[in-house]
Amino acid sequence: MEERLATEKDERRLVGLRSGIARLRITMAELDAWAPRYADLSFGDSVAFHGTTRAAEVRTLGPGHTAEDVAVALSGDGVAFIGDVGFFGTQPFLSDCDLDGYRRQLRGFLEADFPVLVPGHGPVGGRTDVERELGYMDAMEDLIGKVVARGGSLDEAKAISLPTPFDGWLVGGMNRFTANLEFMFRHLGGHDAGVS
C-alpha cells in the first residue's frame, strides 16, 4: 500500500490508501497484545440490561449488512446504536450483504422512534441519514441495473458516476466503491468474462 501511495495520482484513491495504511498500522501495533475471547453471554431475539439511570436493549436485526446484525436501543433516551448497519455520509459496504434484508433493517430505523442514530461509520445522525443510505443503494441499483439490462460488461458498470451527494462519498476509498459495483453487478444478474 505504501508503494502504491507513492505513485497514485487519483485523490479518491489516495484518501483510501492513507486511511488503510493508518488503520493497518494501529492493528499491527496492537496485534501482540490482542487476545480473542469467546462471548460470556449469547441471546436470541433480544436481551435487556437495567441500570440505575437507564435501560438498554440489545436486539437482533436478522440478516442484512452481515449474516446477523444487532443494535443497542436506549428507548428512554431515543438513541439507537446501529453499528455497521449505519454508514452515514460514506459508502455502505455491500459486498457480503443480503440487500433486501439490509434495506429492511434500515427501513426499520425509519419507522422506529429513535431520533438519534449512532452508526458504525460516519457521524451521529438520524432518519435523514438512513434515507440517504437507502438512496445510495437505490442509485447503485438503478445505474448498474441499466448496464446489466443492456447486456453491458462489468467494465462498463465501473465507468458509472454516482449522483450528488453520493459522488462525494467516494473520497474514502475507491476499493469499497469497486466492491459495491461488483456486488451489485452480480446481484442484478450481470455476466462478464472476468466475473466468476
N, C-alpha and C positions, 0 to 999 in steps of 0.2 A: 504494500500500500504506500509506503514511503517513496519507493521508486516511481510509482505512478503519480504521486503528488508532485514530484519534481518536474514532470513533463506535461501534466494535464493543463489544458487551457480553458475548458468549459467551467465557468464559475459554479454551476449547479453540481458538477461532479467534484469540484474542489471542496465545496462545503461538506459534501458527503464523506469524502476521504478524510478531511480534518476531523470530523465528528467520529468516524470509525476508528481512526488512529487513537484519539483521546480515550474512547471507551475501551479499546483493547489494552492500552497502557494501564488503565485503572484495574482492569480484570487481571492482567498478568501480575501486577504488583500485589494483589490480594490472593493470588492462587495458592501460595504455600500455606496460608492460614485458613483457607476455605475447607470446611468440613461439612459434607452433606449430612442431612438428618431426616429421618422419617417423621411423618406427622404424628403429633401427640393425640390429635383428635380428628375424626372424619365425621361427615354428616350426610344426610340425604338431601332433602329439599331446602332446608334452612336450619340455622341454629341461632338462638338469641343469647345475648350477653347483657346483663343488667348491672350497671354500676351505681354509684351514689348520685351521680349527676345526670346520666343519660343511659339510654339503651341502644344497642346496636344489633342488627340482624344481618347475618351472612346468608345470602340467598344464591342458589344455583340458578343459572340462566339457560342451561342446556347448551347444545352445540351452536356455534356461531363463529366468532372470531377464532376460537380453538374448539377442540372436541368437547370441552366442558368449561364454561366460564362462570365466574362468581362476581357478585357485587356486595359491598357492605353498605347497608342503609341505616342512616341515623334519622329515622322518620320524624322524631320530635323536633329535629333541627332543620328538616327539609334538605338534607345533604345526602348524596349517594356517592360512594367511591366506586367507580365503574371499571377501574383497571384498564386493561388493553382493549376493551370494547370501545373505549373513547380515544379518539385521535383528533384533537381539536386544533385546527389551523395547520394541520400537517397531514400527509398522506396516511390513510389507514393501511395496515398490512393485510392484503387479501390472499396471499399465496396459498395458505393452507386452510382457508375458511370454508364454512358452509354458508354460501352467500345469502340464501333465503333465511337461514337461522340468524345470521348476523344482522340482517335488516330487521327481523322480528325483535331481536334484542334491543336494537336502537329505537324502534317504534315503541317498545315497552317503556323506555325512558321518556318518550314524548308524552305518553299517556299518564305516567306516574306523577305524583305530587312532590317532585324534588326540584325546586328552583335552582339549586346549586349542585352541579355535577363535577366531580373530580376525576379527570381522565388519567389513563396511564401515560399518555403522551400529549403535550401541549398544556396551555394554561387552563386554570379553573374556568368552567363555563356553565352553560345551561342548555335549554331546549334549542335555541338558535344554532348552537354548535352541533347538536345532534342532527338537526335538519341539514346543515352544510355537509356533514359527513355522509349522510344519505344521498345528498346531491352529488357528491364526488362519485359514489358508486353508480348512480344513475347516469352521470355524464360518461364515465368509463364504459358502461354497458351500452349506451347509445352510440358512442363514437366507434367503438370496436365492433359492435353489432353490425354497423353499416359496412365495415370492411369485410366481415365474415359473410354477410348476406350477398355480397357481390363476388364472393369466392376469392377475396384478397388474401395476401400472404401475411405472415407474422411480421415481416419487414415493413409492409405497408401499414400494419397496425402500429408499429413502433414509431412511425412518422407522424402520428396524430399529435395535435396540440390541444391541451386542455383549455377550456374557457376560464375566465376570471370567476372566482378567486382561486380556483384550483391550480392555475398555472404558477402562481407564487408558492404553492405548496411543494414544488419540485426542488426548491432550494433547501435541501436537507438530504438530498441524495437521489441520484438517478437510478441506483440499484433497486430501490423499492418500487419506483415507477415501472421499471422494466419487469420486475417480478409480477407486479399487478397486471401489467399489459399481457404478459404471457399467461397468467392465470385466467384472465377474462377471455382471452382468445380461445383457450381450450374449453373453458366453461360454456362458451357460446357455440361450440362445435367447429371452431376453426381448424383447418388442416393445413399443414405446411411440411415440406420435405425435411426441414430442420427441427421439427417438433415431434417428439415421440408420444 
